[in-house]
Amino acid sequence: MKKQIKVVAAIIENEQNEILCALRSPSMSNPNRWEFPGGKVKKDEDLYSAIKREISEELGCKVETHHEIFHDHIHEYDEILVDLICIKCRVVEGYPKVHEHSKIIWLKRENIDSLKWAPADLPAVKQLINEKE
């Protein structure tokens, strides 16, 4: 049986209704694919604390979360199962900067499907595109 990990991802939208997209670095699994930034939930950590911690570590800024899950999807990779839980956020302090990723960009919702996404992120991308603004 494959190991399952719980991962949180932040869907960060700015005042111009653009969404933050992060390019995985060549040293990461699924290299050179786009994702919503985030990471593994630690044992005994709630989802909202995990997303705030991960964004602080990965992007060097603070976010405020919506208190509902936007998308929850289990994706099966060759070695593991990833339970990817996406939560909408907005930056409340600082400005996102690249630390672990190769690049970050802000894109309009209607353009995010032009990127080559990590497979686990695709269902959330599709839901975002179909969502009414």
DSSP file (Angstrom, degrees, kcal/mol; ACC not computed):
  #  RESIDUE AA STRUCTURE BP1 BP2  ACC     N-H-->O    O-->H-N    N-H-->O    O-->H-N    TCO  KAPPA ALPHA  PHI   PSI    X-CA   Y-CA   Z-CA
    1    1 A M              0   0    0      0, 0.0     2,-0.1     0, 0.0     0, 0.0   0.000 360.0 360.0 360.0 135.5    0.0    0.0    0.0
    2    2 A K        -     0   0    0      1,-0.1     2,-0.2    78,-0.1    78,-0.2  -0.403 360.0-109.7 -73.7 146.8    1.3    3.4   -1.0
    3    3 A K  E     -a   80   0A   0     76,-0.6    78,-2.8    -2,-0.1     2,-0.5  -0.528  31.1-146.6 -71.1 140.1    2.1    6.0    1.7
    4    4 A Q  E     -a   81   0A   0     -2,-0.2     2,-0.4    76,-0.2    78,-0.2  -0.938  13.0-168.2-112.2 133.0   -0.3    8.9    1.7
    5    5 A I  E     -a   82   0A   0     76,-2.6    78,-3.1    -2,-0.5     2,-0.5  -0.923  17.8-133.2-119.0 147.5    0.8   12.4    2.6
    6    6 A K  E     -a   83   0A   0     -2,-0.4    35,-2.6    35,-0.3     2,-0.4  -0.873  28.4-178.5-100.3 125.2   -1.4   15.5    3.4
    7    7 A V  E     -aB  84  40A   0     76,-2.8    78,-3.1    -2,-0.5     2,-0.4  -0.972  14.9-151.2-127.1 136.6   -0.3   18.6    1.6
    8    8 A V  E     -aB  85  39A   0     31,-2.8    31,-1.6    -2,-0.4     2,-0.4  -0.853  11.5-167.7-105.0 145.5   -1.8   22.1    1.8
    9    9 A A  E     -aB  86  38A   0     76,-2.4    78,-2.7    -2,-0.4     2,-0.5  -0.996  14.4-135.5-133.5 138.4   -1.6   24.6   -1.1
   10   10 A A  E     -a   87   0A   0     27,-3.5     2,-0.9    -2,-0.4    78,-0.2  -0.810   4.5-159.4 -97.4 125.8   -2.4   28.3   -1.1
   11   11 A I  E     -a   88   0A   0     76,-2.5    78,-2.6    -2,-0.5     2,-0.6  -0.869  23.6-169.1 -99.1  99.1   -4.4   29.8   -3.8
   12   12 A I  E     -a   89   0A   0     -2,-0.9     8,-2.5     8,-0.4     2,-0.4  -0.807   6.6-172.8 -99.9 122.5   -3.3   33.4   -3.4
   13   13 A E  B     -E   19   0B   0     76,-1.7    78,-0.3    -2,-0.6     6,-0.2  -0.921   8.1-151.1-115.7 139.5   -5.2   36.1   -5.2
   14   14 A N    >   -     0   0    0      4,-2.2     3,-1.8    -2,-0.4     4,-0.0  -0.355  38.6 -88.4 -99.0-176.4   -4.2   39.8   -5.4
   15   15 A E  T 3  S+     0   0    0      1,-0.3    -1,-0.0     2,-0.1    -2,-0.0   0.728 126.1  58.6 -66.0 -22.0   -6.3   43.0   -5.7
   16   16 A Q  T 3  S-     0   0    0      2,-0.1    -1,-0.3    92,-0.0     3,-0.1   0.254 119.2-110.3 -89.7  12.8   -6.0   42.7   -9.6
   17   17 A N  S <  S+     0   0    0     -3,-1.8    92,-0.8     1,-0.2     2,-0.3   0.805  72.1 143.3  60.6  32.4   -7.7   39.2   -9.4
   18   18 A E  E     - F   0 108B   0     90,-0.2    -4,-2.2    91,-0.1     2,-0.4  -0.761  43.7-136.2 -99.4 151.0   -4.4   37.5  -10.4
   19   19 A I  E     -EF  13 107B   0     88,-3.5    88,-2.2    -2,-0.3     2,-0.4  -0.884  16.6-119.7-112.0 136.4   -3.4   34.2   -8.9
   20   20 A L  E     - F   0 106B   0     -8,-2.5     2,-0.4    -2,-0.4    -8,-0.4  -0.605  30.5-172.3 -78.2 126.5    0.1   33.4   -7.7
   21   21 A C  E     - F   0 105B   0     84,-3.1    84,-2.5    -2,-0.4     2,-0.4  -0.962   6.4-155.8-120.9 136.6    1.7   30.5   -9.5
   22   22 A A  E     -GF  35 104B   0     13,-2.7    13,-2.4    -2,-0.4     2,-0.6  -0.941   9.4-139.6-119.7 133.2    5.0   28.9   -8.5
   23   23 A L  E     -GF  34 103B   0     80,-3.1    79,-2.5    -2,-0.4    80,-0.8  -0.800  24.5-125.0 -93.0 121.4    7.4   27.0  -10.7
   24   24 A R        -     0   0    0      9,-3.2     8,-1.6    -2,-0.6    77,-0.1  -0.390  29.5-117.6 -64.5 138.5    8.9   23.9   -9.0
   25   25 A S    >   -     0   0    0     75,-0.3     3,-1.7     6,-0.2     8,-0.1  -0.289  24.4-105.3 -75.3 163.1   12.7   24.0   -9.1
   26   26 A P  T 3  S+     0   0    0      0, 0.0    -1,-0.1     0, 0.0    -2,-0.1   0.732 119.9  57.6 -60.5 -22.2   14.8   21.3  -10.9
   27   27 A S  T 3  S+     0   0    0      3,-0.1     2,-0.1     2,-0.1     3,-0.1   0.580  93.5  84.4 -85.9  -9.0   15.7   19.7   -7.6
   28   28 A M  S <  S-     0   0    0     -3,-1.7     2,-0.1     1,-0.1    -4,-0.0  -0.465  93.1 -94.9 -86.8 161.2   12.1   19.2   -6.5
   29   29 A S  S    S+     0   0    0      1,-0.2    -1,-0.1    -2,-0.1     3,-0.1  -0.440 116.1  27.0 -66.1 155.5    9.9   16.2   -7.4
   30   30 A N  S >  S-     0   0    0      1,-0.1     3,-1.0    -2,-0.1    -1,-0.2   0.953  98.8-155.1  50.8  53.6    7.8   17.1  -10.5
   31   31 A P  T 3   +     0   0    0      0, 0.0    -6,-0.2     0, 0.0    -1,-0.1  -0.200  64.1  14.4 -63.2 149.7   10.5   19.5  -11.6
   32   32 A N  T 3  S+     0   0    0     -8,-1.6     2,-0.3     1,-0.2    84,-0.1   0.755  96.5 122.2  59.6  28.3    9.7   22.5  -13.8
   33   33 A R    <   -     0   0    0     -3,-1.0    -9,-3.2    -8,-0.1    84,-0.2  -0.885  63.0-115.3-114.3 151.9    6.0   22.1  -13.3
   34   34 A W  E     +Gh  23 117B   0     82,-2.5    84,-2.9    -2,-0.3     2,-0.3  -0.551  39.7 164.0 -86.2 151.5    3.8   24.8  -11.9
   35   35 A E  E     -G   22   0B   0    -13,-2.4   -13,-2.7    -2,-0.2    81,-0.0  -0.958  45.1 -98.5-153.0 168.0    1.9   24.5   -8.6
   36   36 A F        -     0   0    0     -2,-0.3   -25,-0.1   -15,-0.2   -15,-0.1  -0.860  58.0-107.4 -88.0 130.6    0.1   26.5   -5.9
   37   37 A P  S    S+     0   0    0      0, 0.0   -27,-3.5     0, 0.0     2,-0.3  -0.205  71.1  91.2 -65.3 151.3    2.7   27.0   -3.2
   38   38 A G  E     -B    9   0A   0    -29,-0.3     2,-0.3    16,-0.2   -29,-0.2  -0.979  45.7-149.8 161.3-155.0    2.5   25.1    0.1
   39   39 A G  E     -B    8   0A   0    -31,-1.6   -31,-2.8    -2,-0.3    15,-0.1  -0.987  38.1 -24.6 175.9-169.8    3.7   21.9    1.6
   40   40 A K  E     -B    7   0A   0     -2,-0.3     2,-0.5   -33,-0.2   -33,-0.2  -0.287  52.6-124.9 -67.2 142.2    3.3   19.0    3.9
   41   41 A V        -     0   0    0    -35,-2.6   -35,-0.3     1,-0.0    -1,-0.1  -0.757  29.3-129.8 -84.3 128.5    1.1   19.2    7.0
   42   42 A K    >   -     0   0    0     -2,-0.5     3,-1.9     4,-0.2     8,-0.1  -0.379  36.5 -80.1 -76.7 158.7    3.0   18.3   10.1
   43   43 A K  T 3  S+     0   0    0      1,-0.3    -1,-0.1    -2,-0.1     3,-0.1  -0.337 117.9   8.4 -58.0 135.2    1.6   15.8   12.7
   44   44 A D  T 3  S+     0   0    0      1,-0.2     2,-0.4    -3,-0.1    -1,-0.3   0.662 100.3 127.6  64.8  19.9   -0.9   17.5   15.0
   45   45 A E    <   -     0   0    0     -3,-1.9    -1,-0.2     4,-0.0     2,-0.1  -0.889  57.1-129.6-105.8 135.3   -1.0   20.7   12.8
   46   46 A D     >  -     0   0    0     -2,-0.4     4,-2.3     1,-0.1     5,-0.2  -0.459  25.1-110.9 -80.6 160.4   -4.2   22.1   11.6
   47   47 A L  H  > S+     0   0    0      1,-0.2     4,-2.2     2,-0.2     5,-0.2   0.855 114.7  50.1 -58.3 -40.6   -4.6   22.9    7.9
   48   48 A Y  H  > S+     0   0    0      2,-0.2     4,-1.8     1,-0.2    -1,-0.2   0.872 111.5  47.0 -73.1 -37.4   -4.7   26.7    8.4
   49   49 A S  H  > S+     0   0    0      2,-0.2     4,-2.4     1,-0.2    -1,-0.2   0.893 111.9  53.4 -66.0 -39.3   -1.6   26.8   10.6
   50   50 A A  H  X S+     0   0    0     -4,-2.3     4,-2.9     2,-0.2    -2,-0.2   0.912 108.6  47.5 -63.1 -43.9    0.2   24.6    8.1
   51   51 A I  H  X S+     0   0    0     -4,-2.2     4,-2.3     1,-0.2     5,-0.2   0.904 112.5  49.2 -67.8 -39.2   -0.6   26.9    5.1
   52   52 A K  H  X S+     0   0    0     -4,-1.8     4,-1.9     2,-0.2    -1,-0.2   0.920 114.3  45.9 -64.4 -42.6    0.5   30.0    7.0
   53   53 A R  H  X S+     0   0    0     -4,-2.4     4,-2.5     2,-0.2    -2,-0.2   0.940 113.4  48.8 -64.2 -48.3    3.7   28.3    8.1
   54   54 A E  H  X S+     0   0    0     -4,-2.9     4,-3.2     1,-0.2     5,-0.3   0.900 111.9  47.9 -61.7 -42.5    4.5   27.0    4.6
   55   55 A I  H  X>S+     0   0    0     -4,-2.3     4,-2.6     2,-0.2     6,-0.8   0.887 111.0  51.5 -68.3 -37.5    3.9   30.3    2.9
   56   56 A S  H  X5S+     0   0    0     -4,-1.9     4,-1.0    -5,-0.2    -2,-0.2   0.928 116.3  41.1 -61.3 -44.4    6.1   32.1    5.4
   57   57 A E  H  <5S+     0   0    0     -4,-2.5    -2,-0.2     2,-0.1    -1,-0.2   0.921 124.1  36.0 -69.2 -45.6    8.9   29.6    4.8
   58   58 A E  H  <5S+     0   0    0     -4,-3.2    42,-0.7    -5,-0.2    41,-0.6   0.842 134.5  18.6 -81.0 -34.8    8.5   29.3    1.0
   59   59 A L  H  <5S-     0   0    0     -4,-2.6    38,-2.1    -5,-0.3    -3,-0.2   0.500  91.4-126.2-120.1  -8.0    7.6   32.9    0.1
   60   60 A G  S  <<S+     0   0    0     -4,-1.0    35,-0.3    -5,-0.7     2,-0.3   0.803  74.1  98.8  67.6  29.9    8.6   35.0    3.0
   61   61 A C  S    S-     0   0    0     -6,-0.8     2,-0.4    33,-0.2    -1,-0.2  -0.903  70.2-113.1-139.3 169.0    5.2   36.7    3.5
   62   62 A K  E     -C   93   0A   0     31,-2.7    30,-2.7    -2,-0.3    31,-1.4  -0.860  28.9-164.8-107.5 141.0    2.2   36.3    5.7
   63   63 A V  E     -C   91   0A   0     -2,-0.4     2,-0.4    28,-0.3    28,-0.2  -0.875  15.4-142.6-122.2 157.0   -1.2   35.2    4.5
   64   64 A E  E     -C   90   0A   0     26,-2.6    26,-1.9    -2,-0.3     2,-0.3  -0.945  27.1-142.8-111.1 137.6   -4.7   35.3    5.8
   65   65 A T  E     -C   89   0A   0     -2,-0.4     2,-0.3    24,-0.2    24,-0.2  -0.694  12.5-121.1-104.0 153.6   -6.9   32.2    4.9
   66   66 A H        -     0   0    0     22,-2.5     2,-0.8    -2,-0.3     4,-0.1  -0.684  34.6-122.8 -77.0 145.8  -10.5   31.8    4.0
   67   67 A H  S    S+     0   0    0     -2,-0.3     2,-0.3     2,-0.1    -1,-0.1  -0.197  84.7  72.1 -93.5  47.0  -11.9   29.4    6.6
   68   68 A E  S    S-     0   0    0     -2,-0.8    20,-0.5    20,-0.2     2,-0.4  -0.983  85.3-108.0-151.1 152.5  -13.1   26.9    4.1
   69   69 A I        -     0   0    0     -2,-0.3    18,-0.2     1,-0.2     3,-0.1  -0.692  22.0-165.6 -83.2 129.2  -11.4   24.4    1.8
   70   70 A F  S    S-     0   0    0     16,-2.3     2,-0.3    -2,-0.4    17,-0.2   0.890  73.0  -2.9 -79.4 -42.1  -11.5   25.4   -1.8
   71   71 A H  E     -D   86   0A   0     15,-1.6    15,-3.3     2,-0.0     2,-0.4  -0.987  55.6-171.4-154.1 139.3  -10.5   22.0   -3.2
   72   72 A D  E     +D   85   0A   0     -2,-0.3     2,-0.4    13,-0.2    13,-0.2  -0.983  20.6 160.6-136.1 122.8   -9.5   18.6   -1.8
   73   73 A H  E     -D   84   0A   0     11,-2.1    11,-2.8    -2,-0.4     2,-0.6  -0.999  32.4-141.2-146.7 135.5   -8.2   15.9   -4.1
   74   74 A I  E     -D   83   0A   0     -2,-0.4     2,-0.5     9,-0.3     9,-0.2  -0.890  22.9-167.9 -98.7 122.7   -6.1   12.7   -3.7
   75   75 A H  E     -D   82   0A   0      7,-3.0     7,-3.0    -2,-0.6     2,-0.7  -0.927  13.1-140.5-113.1 133.6   -3.7   12.3   -6.5
   76   76 A E  E     -D   81   0A   0     -2,-0.5     5,-0.2     5,-0.2     2,-0.2  -0.829  21.6-179.8 -97.6 114.0   -1.8    9.0   -7.1
   77   77 A Y        -     0   0    0      3,-2.8     0, 0.0    -2,-0.7     0, 0.0  -0.498  47.0 -93.3 -95.4 175.0    1.8    9.3   -8.1
   78   78 A D  S    S+     0   0    0      1,-0.2     3,-0.1    -2,-0.2    -1,-0.0   0.900 121.5  22.1 -56.9 -43.7    4.0    6.3   -8.8
   79   79 A E  S    S+     0   0    0      1,-0.1   -76,-0.6   -77,-0.1     2,-0.3   0.773 126.8  19.2 -98.3 -29.5    5.4    6.2   -5.2
   80   80 A I  E     -a    3   0A   0    -78,-0.2    -3,-2.8   -76,-0.0     2,-0.5  -0.878  62.3-120.4-140.7 166.1    2.8    8.0   -3.1
   81   81 A L  E     -aD   4  76A   0    -78,-2.8   -76,-2.6    -2,-0.3     2,-0.6  -0.953  28.3-156.5-106.2 129.2   -0.7    9.3   -2.7
   82   82 A V  E     -aD   5  75A   0     -7,-3.0    -7,-3.0    -2,-0.5     2,-1.1  -0.935   8.0-158.3-111.7 118.5   -0.9   13.0   -2.2
   83   83 A D  E     -aD   6  74A   0    -78,-3.1   -76,-2.8    -2,-0.6     2,-0.7  -0.820  20.2-164.3 -91.0  98.9   -4.0   14.5   -0.5
   84   84 A L  E     -aD   7  73A   0    -11,-2.8   -11,-2.1    -2,-1.1     2,-0.6  -0.782   7.6-170.9 -95.0 116.5   -3.8   18.0   -1.8
   85   85 A I  E     -aD   8  72A   0    -78,-3.1   -76,-2.4    -2,-0.7     2,-0.4  -0.927   7.5-157.9-111.1 113.6   -6.0   20.5    0.1
   86   86 A C  E     -aD   9  71A   0    -15,-3.3   -16,-2.3    -2,-0.6   -15,-1.6  -0.780  10.0-175.6 -98.2 133.2   -6.2   23.9   -1.5
   87   87 A I  E     -a   10   0A   0    -78,-2.7   -76,-2.5    -2,-0.4     2,-0.2  -0.990  25.6-122.3-128.7 131.9   -7.2   26.9    0.5
   88   88 A K  E     +a   11   0A   0    -20,-0.5   -22,-2.5    -2,-0.4     2,-0.3  -0.525  40.5 169.9 -74.3 140.4   -7.8   30.5   -0.8
   89   89 A C  E     -aC  12  65A   0    -78,-2.6   -76,-1.7   -24,-0.2     2,-0.3  -0.898  24.7-149.7-141.8 167.3   -5.5   33.1    0.8
   90   90 A R  E     - C   0  64A   0    -26,-1.9   -26,-2.6    -2,-0.3     2,-0.3  -0.992  31.1-107.3-140.8 147.8   -4.5   36.7    0.5
   91   91 A V  E     + C   0  63A   0     -2,-0.3   -28,-0.3   -78,-0.3     3,-0.1  -0.551  36.3 170.2 -73.2 130.6   -1.2   38.3    1.4
   92   92 A V  E     +     0   0A   0    -30,-2.7     2,-0.3     1,-0.3   -29,-0.2   0.526  67.2  24.9-116.8 -13.4   -1.5   40.5    4.6
   93   93 A E  E    S- C   0  62A   0    -31,-1.4   -31,-2.7     1,-0.0    -1,-0.3  -0.949 110.6  -5.7-154.5 132.8    2.2   41.3    5.2
   94   94 A G  S    S-     0   0    0     -2,-0.3   -33,-0.2   -33,-0.2   -34,-0.1  -0.299  78.9 -85.6  83.0-171.2    5.2   41.4    3.0
   95   95 A Y        -     0   0    0    -35,-0.3    -1,-0.0   -36,-0.1    -3,-0.0  -0.997  44.6 -97.3-139.8 135.0    5.4   40.4   -0.7
   96   96 A P        -     0   0    0      0, 0.0     2,-0.3     0, 0.0   -36,-0.2  -0.247  45.3-178.7 -57.0 132.5    6.0   36.9   -2.0
   97   97 A K        -     0   0    0    -38,-2.1     2,-0.3     6,-0.0   -36,-0.1  -0.957  32.9-100.5-131.0 150.6    9.6   36.2   -3.0
   98   98 A V        +     0   0    0     -2,-0.3   -39,-0.1     1,-0.2     6,-0.0  -0.547  54.4 142.6 -72.6 126.8   11.2   33.1   -4.5
   99   99 A H  S    S+     0   0    0    -41,-0.6    -1,-0.2    -2,-0.3   -40,-0.1   0.569  82.4   9.2-124.0 -52.0   13.0   31.0   -1.9
  100  100 A E  S    S+     0   0    0    -42,-0.7   -75,-0.3   -75,-0.0     2,-0.1   0.700 115.2  74.2-105.7 -27.1   12.5   27.3   -2.9
  101  101 A H  S    S-     0   0    0    -43,-0.3   -77,-0.2   -77,-0.1     3,-0.1  -0.368  77.7-126.5 -86.0 165.7   10.9   27.7   -6.4
  102  102 A S  S    S-     0   0    0    -79,-2.5     2,-0.3     1,-0.3   -78,-0.1   0.831  87.4 -13.8 -75.3 -34.3   12.5   28.6   -9.7
  103  103 A K  E     -F   23   0B   0    -80,-0.8   -80,-3.1    -6,-0.1     2,-0.4  -0.986  54.4-150.1-163.9 152.6   10.1   31.4  -10.3
  104  104 A I  E     +F   22   0B   0     -2,-0.3     2,-0.3   -82,-0.2   -82,-0.2  -0.991  19.4 177.8-129.5 145.2    6.7   32.9   -9.2
  105  105 A I  E     -F   21   0B   0    -84,-2.5   -84,-3.1    -2,-0.4     2,-0.5  -0.971  26.7-128.9-141.0 156.4    4.3   34.8  -11.4
  106  106 A W  E     +F   20   0B   0     -2,-0.3     2,-0.4   -86,-0.2   -86,-0.2  -0.931  33.3 179.3-104.2 127.7    0.8   36.4  -11.1
  107  107 A L  E     -F   19   0B   0    -88,-2.2   -88,-3.5    -2,-0.5     2,-0.1  -0.964  32.6-107.8-129.9 146.4   -1.6   35.3  -13.8
  108  108 A K  E >>  -F   18   0B   0     -2,-0.4     3,-2.2   -90,-0.3     4,-0.7  -0.426  38.4-112.9 -64.1 146.4   -5.2   36.2  -14.5
  109  109 A R  G >4 S+     0   0    0    -92,-0.8     3,-1.0     1,-0.3     4,-0.3   0.850 116.1  56.7 -50.0 -41.8   -7.6   33.2  -13.8
  110  110 A E  G 34 S+     0   0    0      1,-0.2    -1,-0.3     2,-0.1     3,-0.1   0.628 109.2  47.5 -71.1 -10.7   -8.4   32.8  -17.4
  111  111 A N  G X4 S+     0   0    0     -3,-2.2     3,-1.9     1,-0.1    -1,-0.2   0.493  82.4  91.0-105.6  -5.3   -4.7   32.3  -18.3
  112  112 A I  G X< S+     0   0    0     -3,-1.0     3,-1.3    -4,-0.7    -2,-0.1   0.762  77.2  65.5 -68.4 -21.5   -3.6   29.9  -15.6
  113  113 A D  G 3  S+     0   0    0     -4,-0.3    -1,-0.3     1,-0.2     4,-0.1   0.529  84.2  76.5 -77.1  -1.6   -4.3   26.9  -17.9
  114  114 A S  G <  S+     0   0    0     -3,-1.9    -1,-0.2     2,-0.1     2,-0.2   0.611  83.4  84.1 -79.0 -11.6   -1.6   28.0  -20.2
  115  115 A L  S <  S-     0   0    0     -3,-1.3     2,-1.0    -4,-0.2   -82,-0.0  -0.511  88.5-114.0 -90.3 159.4    1.0   26.7  -17.7
  116  116 A K        -     0   0    0     -2,-0.2   -82,-2.5   -84,-0.1     2,-0.1  -0.812  45.5-160.8 -93.0  99.0    2.3   23.1  -17.4
  117  117 A W  B     -h   34   0B   0     -2,-1.0   -82,-0.2   -84,-0.2     5,-0.1  -0.421  24.2-101.6 -85.8 152.1    0.9   22.2  -14.0
  118  118 A A    >>  -     0   0    0    -84,-2.9     3,-1.4    -2,-0.1     4,-0.9  -0.498  42.1-115.0 -62.4 140.6    2.0   19.4  -11.6
  119  119 A P  G >4 S+     0   0    0      0, 0.0     3,-0.7     0, 0.0    -1,-0.1   0.834 112.8  56.4 -53.9 -38.3   -0.6   16.6  -12.0
  120  120 A A  G 34 S+     0   0    0      1,-0.2     4,-0.3     2,-0.1   -36,-0.1   0.788 106.6  51.3 -66.2 -26.0   -2.0   17.0   -8.4
  121  121 A D  G X> S+     0   0    0     -3,-1.4     4,-2.1   -87,-0.2     3,-0.5   0.673  86.3  86.9 -84.0 -18.2   -2.8   20.7   -8.9
  122  122 A L  H <X S+     0   0    0     -4,-0.9     4,-2.6    -3,-0.7     5,-0.2   0.865  83.7  53.1 -56.0 -44.5   -4.7   20.2  -12.2
  123  123 A P  H 3> S+     0   0    0      0, 0.0     4,-2.1     0, 0.0    -1,-0.2   0.899 111.5  47.1 -60.0 -37.6   -8.2   19.6  -10.6
  124  124 A A  H <> S+     0   0    0     -3,-0.5     4,-2.5    -4,-0.3    -2,-0.2   0.877 110.0  53.7 -69.5 -36.7   -7.9   22.8   -8.6
  125  125 A V  H  X S+     0   0    0     -4,-2.1     4,-2.3     2,-0.2    -1,-0.2   0.939 110.1  47.3 -59.9 -47.2   -6.8   24.7  -11.7
  126  126 A K  H  X S+     0   0    0     -4,-2.6     4,-1.9     1,-0.2    -2,-0.2   0.904 111.4  50.5 -62.3 -41.6   -9.8   23.5  -13.5
  127  127 A Q  H  X S+     0   0    0     -4,-2.1     4,-1.1    -5,-0.2    -1,-0.2   0.905 110.1  50.7 -64.0 -40.8  -12.1   24.4  -10.6
  128  128 A L  H  < S+     0   0    0     -4,-2.5     3,-0.4     1,-0.2    -2,-0.2   0.913 109.9  49.4 -61.8 -43.9  -10.6   27.9  -10.5
  129  129 A I  H  < S+     0   0    0     -4,-2.3    -1,-0.2     1,-0.2    -2,-0.2   0.876 115.1  44.3 -63.4 -38.0  -11.1   28.5  -14.2
  130  130 A N  H  < S+     0   0    0     -4,-1.9    -1,-0.2    -5,-0.2    -2,-0.2   0.601  91.3 106.9 -84.0 -12.0  -14.7   27.4  -13.9
  131  131 A E  S  < S-     0   0    0     -4,-1.1     2,-0.4    -3,-0.4    -3,-0.0  -0.400  75.4-118.5 -70.1 141.5  -15.5   29.3  -10.8
  132  132 A K              0   0    0      1,-0.1    -1,-0.1    -2,-0.1    -2,-0.1  -0.659 360.0 360.0 -78.1 131.7  -17.6   32.4  -11.1
  133  133 A E              0   0    0     -2,-0.4    -1,-0.1  -116,-0.0    -2,-0.1   0.481 360.0 360.0 -76.1 360.0  -15.7   35.5  -10.0
